[in-house]
Amino acid sequence: MTRTYLMTGFPGFLATKLIERLALVPEQIDCFYLLHLKHEYASAVSQKEQFLRTTSLKEEQLILIEGDITKEGLGLPESIRKELVSRVTHLFHLAALYDLATAYAAAFRINVTGTSNVTRLAHTFVHLERYVYFSTAYVSGLRIGTISENELTHQVDFKNAYEETKYLAEVRFREEVGTLPYTIIRPGIVVGHSQTGETPKWDGVYFVLNALRLLRPFAPLPYAGRANALVNLVPYDYVVNATTYLSHAPAGIRTTYHLTDPFPHGARAIYEMLHVVYYGSYPRGTVPFRLVTSLLTPRIAKRLQMQRQTLDYFVHPARYDTSNALRDLDGTGIICPDLAELIPRLVTYYKTKHPQTGEPV
């Protein structure tokens, strides 16, 4: 029996990579319905053409549909909705506002209301075998200590509106999903490919590499503080491969997975590894972390291509338990590689592919 997929968040990076991975078994695919916003039409067409060149997927298997998750019925024409109702077997909901600096109202509209609209539509699908919802490990907010995949509700605050609205979205998702066969995916901070280092975006941890590049004349650089909070960096191919398997395996039904590093490194250790690989030498000395944050003016943050909110993820003491993921991926060969093996590949790709050479800040 073939599968018919509906993907929200196209032509976003993870949606694109999931389609590439699923396309490796074309005989199991009827078609993909790819939901995109109106202003992303050109990008969606370009990505579709890329699929036709690089995968075995055919024109009729890639159906672009213009819509908006913030609207009831996703803003789709009645004819398209009826088509989805009678055909979709697998729904992947990836569309979200991921910006750490986003305003609360915009994040709530997309992350919470949008997810609710997608779930309402999912209830009408007569052949639905799986509803895969992309949450985030950081629904935990400012909780500390070990956080289980089976935990969600809490009373602590959040680092930013992104976290808070993704938390509220998952809470509402669980309230509204009812008896649908769902799987919840909670990734950590996604970085480049584990083997090639390839990445489509230079955000998250890449701001450290931006700093190393721009501050090269002053190397070796000092450590930023003495804290060594665990940081969850995971290569995107691990997230994609694990999601592809878990979203079709019977064990994944009504299960939540932390796709995070089971053996994460500390922030200080990660900085040291990046420094050693980039410069060929260890950091020298230590400056107070508060000094680093005080020097991070809007101008410098822009040069580093980072958001100040990113720093919060390098000092917050939380550990994400991966018991469900390790149990259900056991025997598949899908494992999260050690970051120490991955960092040289990330740095090499960065040095050869980053679009800017930059000058000292």
C-alpha positions in Angstrom: 0.0 0.0 0.0 1.4 3.4 -1.0 1.5 6.4 1.2 0.2 9.9 0.6 2.0 12.7 2.6 0.9 16.2 3.5 3.9 18.3 4.6 3.5 21.8 6.1 6.5 24.1 6.3 7.6 23.5 2.7 10.1 24.5 1.3 11.8 24.7 4.7 15.0 22.8 5.3 13.8 19.9 7.4 10.7 19.3 5.3 12.9 19.3 2.2 15.4 16.8 3.8 12.6 14.5 5.0 11.2 14.4 1.4 14.6 13.5 0.1 14.9 10.7 2.6 11.4 9.3 2.0 12.1 9.5 -1.8 14.7 6.7 -1.3 11.7 4.2 -1.3 9.6 5.6 -4.2 7.6 2.5 -4.6 6.0 3.2 -1.2 4.9 6.8 -2.2 1.8 7.8 -3.9 2.4 11.5 -3.7 3.4 14.5 -1.5 1.2 17.5 -1.0 3.5 20.3 -0.1 1.9 23.3 1.7 3.7 26.6 1.1 2.9 30.2 1.8 2.0 32.5 -1.1 5.2 34.5 -0.9 7.2 31.2 -1.0 5.8 30.0 -4.3 9.0 30.7 -6.3 11.1 28.9 -3.7 8.7 26.0 -3.6 8.8 25.6 -7.4 12.6 25.8 -7.4 12.8 23.1 -4.7 10.3 20.9 -6.6 12.5 21.2 -9.7 15.5 20.2 -7.6 13.6 17.0 -6.5 12.8 16.1 -10.1 16.5 16.4 -10.9 18.0 14.6 -7.9 15.4 12.0 -6.9 13.3 9.4 -8.6 10.1 11.3 -7.8 7.9 12.2 -10.8 6.0 15.5 -11.5 2.7 14.1 -10.5 4.1 13.0 -7.1 4.9 16.5 -6.0 1.8 18.6 -5.6 2.3 22.2 -4.5 -0.6 23.7 -2.6 -0.7 27.3 -1.4 -2.1 27.7 2.1 -1.6 29.3 5.5 -1.8 27.4 8.7 -3.0 30.5 10.6 -6.3 30.3 8.7 -9.2 27.9 9.2 -8.9 25.0 6.9 -5.4 26.2 6.2 -6.9 28.7 3.7 -7.3 25.9 1.2 -10.0 25.7 -1.5 -12.8 23.2 -0.7 -11.7 21.0 -3.7 -8.2 20.6 -2.3 -9.4 20.0 1.2 -11.7 17.2 -0.1 -8.8 15.7 -2.0 -6.6 15.7 1.2 -9.4 14.2 3.3 -9.7 11.2 1.0 -6.0 10.6 0.2 -3.6 11.7 3.0 -2.2 8.8 5.1 0.8 10.7 6.7 0.7 14.3 7.9 4.0 16.0 8.9 3.5 19.3 10.6 6.7 21.2 10.5 5.5 24.8 9.9 6.4 27.1 12.8 7.9 30.4 13.6 11.4 29.5 14.8 12.9 33.0 15.4 14.2 33.2 19.0 13.7 37.0 18.9 10.1 36.9 17.6 7.3 38.9 19.2 4.8 36.8 21.2 1.7 37.6 19.2 3.2 36.5 15.9 4.6 33.3 17.4 1.3 32.5 19.1 -0.6 32.9 15.9 1.7 30.6 13.9 2.8 28.1 16.5 -0.3 27.7 18.6 -3.3 28.7 16.5 -1.6 27.3 13.4 -1.0 23.9 15.0 -4.6 23.8 16.2 -5.9 24.4 12.7 -3.7 21.6 11.3 -5.0 19.2 14.0 -8.6 20.2 13.2 -8.0 19.3 9.6 -6.2 16.1 10.5 -9.4 14.9 12.2 -11.2 14.9 8.8 -8.6 12.6 7.1 -10.3 9.2 6.7 -7.1 7.2 6.0 -4.7 8.9 8.4 -2.1 6.4 9.6 0.2 8.9 11.4 0.2 12.6 12.4 3.8 13.7 13.0 4.1 16.9 15.0 7.5 18.7 15.2 7.8 20.3 18.7 11.1 21.1 20.3 13.1 19.8 23.3 12.9 23.4 24.6 9.3 23.2 25.6 11.0 22.6 28.9 11.7 26.3 29.2 13.8 27.2 32.3 13.4 23.7 33.9 16.7 22.3 35.2 18.0 18.8 35.7 16.9 15.8 33.7 13.8 16.2 31.5 11.9 13.1 30.3 10.3 12.7 26.9 7.1 11.7 28.8 7.0 15.1 30.6 5.5 18.3 29.3 3.5 20.5 31.7 5.3 22.7 34.2 5.0 26.1 35.8 8.4 27.6 35.2 9.2 30.5 32.8 10.7 30.4 29.3 13.8 31.9 27.7 11.8 33.5 24.8 8.4 33.6 23.1 9.5 30.9 20.7 9.8 28.4 23.6 6.6 29.5 25.3 4.5 29.3 22.2 5.9 25.9 21.2 5.1 24.7 24.7 1.5 26.1 24.5 1.2 24.5 21.0 2.2 21.1 22.3 -0.1 21.4 25.3 -3.0 22.2 22.9 -1.9 19.5 20.5 -2.2 16.9 23.2 -5.6 18.2 24.2 -7.0 18.3 20.6 -5.4 15.3 18.9 -7.8 12.9 20.6 -7.5 9.3 19.3 -5.4 10.2 16.2 -2.2 8.1 15.8 0.4 10.8 16.5 4.1 11.0 17.0 5.8 14.0 18.6 9.3 14.9 17.6 11.4 17.2 19.9 14.7 18.0 18.3 17.6 19.8 20.0 19.7 22.4 18.2 20.1 21.2 14.7 23.5 21.5 13.0 25.1 20.3 9.8 25.3 16.8 8.2 27.3 14.3 10.3 29.4 13.2 7.4 29.8 16.3 5.2 29.2 19.1 7.6 26.7 20.6 5.0 24.3 23.1 6.4 21.8 25.5 4.7 21.9 28.1 7.4 24.5 29.7 9.6 22.5 30.2 12.8 22.6 28.6 16.3 26.1 27.4 17.2 27.6 28.8 14.0 27.8 32.2 15.7 30.8 30.8 17.6 32.5 30.1 14.3 31.6 33.5 13.1 33.3 35.0 16.2 36.4 32.8 15.6 36.6 33.9 12.0 36.2 37.6 12.8 38.5 37.5 15.8 41.3 35.5 14.2 43.9 38.3 14.6 43.5 38.1 18.4 43.8 34.3 18.6 44.1 32.4 20.9 40.9 33.6 22.5 39.8 33.1 26.1 37.1 31.0 27.5 33.8 32.8 28.1 33.1 32.0 31.8 33.6 28.8 33.7 30.1 27.3 33.3 29.9 24.1 31.4 26.1 23.6 30.9 25.3 20.7 28.6 24.4 21.8 25.1 22.3 19.7 22.7 23.7 19.8 19.2 22.4 17.2 16.7 23.3 16.7 13.0 20.3 17.2 10.8 20.7 13.8 9.1 20.2 12.1 12.5 17.0 14.0 13.0 15.8 13.2 9.5 16.7 9.5 9.6 15.2 9.0 13.1 12.0 10.8 12.3 11.6 8.8 9.1 11.9 5.6 10.9 9.9 6.5 14.1 7.0 8.1 12.1 6.3 4.8 10.4 7.2 2.3 13.1 4.3 1.0 15.2 6.2 1.8 18.4 6.1 5.5 17.4 2.3 5.8 17.8 1.4 8.1 20.6 5.0 8.4 21.6 7.2 11.5 22.2 10.9 11.5 21.2 13.8 13.8 22.2 16.0 13.8 19.2 18.8 15.2 21.2 22.4 14.0 21.9 22.2 11.1 24.4 25.7 12.0 25.6 25.9 15.8 25.2 29.1 17.9 25.8 29.3 21.0 27.9 29.4 24.5 26.5 33.0 25.1 27.6 34.1 21.8 26.1 32.3 22.6 22.8 33.9 26.0 22.6 37.3 24.4 23.2 36.8 21.8 20.5 35.7 24.5 18.0 38.7 26.7 19.0 41.2 23.8 18.6 39.9 22.7 15.2 39.6 26.3 13.9 42.9 27.7 15.2 45.0 24.6 15.9 45.4 25.8 19.5 43.6 25.8 22.8 41.9 28.8 24.3 44.0 30.9 26.7 42.6 32.4 29.8 39.0 33.1 30.9 36.9 36.2 30.8 33.6 36.5 32.8 30.6 35.5 30.9 28.8 38.7 31.9 31.6 40.6 30.1 30.9 38.7 26.9 27.2 39.5 27.1 27.9 43.2 27.9 30.1 43.5 24.8 27.5 41.9 22.6 26.0 45.1 21.3 23.4 45.0 18.5 26.1 46.0 16.0 28.4 43.2 17.0 25.6 40.7 17.3 24.7 41.5 13.7 28.3 41.0 12.6 28.3 37.6 14.3 25.0 36.8 12.6 23.5 35.8 15.9 20.7 36.6 18.2 21.5 37.5 21.8 18.9 34.9 22.9 21.2 32.1 21.6 23.5 32.6 24.5 20.8 31.4 26.9 21.2 27.9 25.5 24.9 27.7 26.4 24.4 28.4 30.1 21.1 26.7 31.0 21.7 23.4 33.1 19.3 20.9 31.6 19.7 17.4 30.4 17.3 15.8 27.9 16.5 12.1 28.5 16.4 10.0 25.3 15.1 6.7 26.7 12.2 6.4 24.2 14.4 7.3 21.2 17.2 4.9 22.2 14.7 2.1 22.9 12.8 2.4 19.6 15.8 3.1 17.4 17.8 0.1 18.8 18.9 -2.2 16.1 18.2 0.3 13.3 21.7 1.6 13.0 20.4 5.1 13.5 22.5 6.7 16.2 23.5 10.3 17.1 27.2 10.6 16.4 29.5 12.0 19.1 30.0 15.7 18.7 33.7 15.4 18.9 33.7 13.4 15.7 31.3 15.9 14.0 33.0 19.2 14.8 36.0 18.9 12.4 33.5 18.3 9.6 31.3 21.3 10.6 34.4 23.5 10.8 35.8 22.3 7.4 32.4 23.0 5.7 32.2 26.4 7.3 35.7 27.4 6.2 35.1 26.3 2.6 31.4 27.3 2.1 30.6 30.3 4.4 29.7 33.2 2.1 31.7 35.8 3.9 35.4 36.2 4.7 34.8 39.0 7.2 37.0 41.5 9.0 37.8 41.8 12.7 34.9 43.2 14.7 
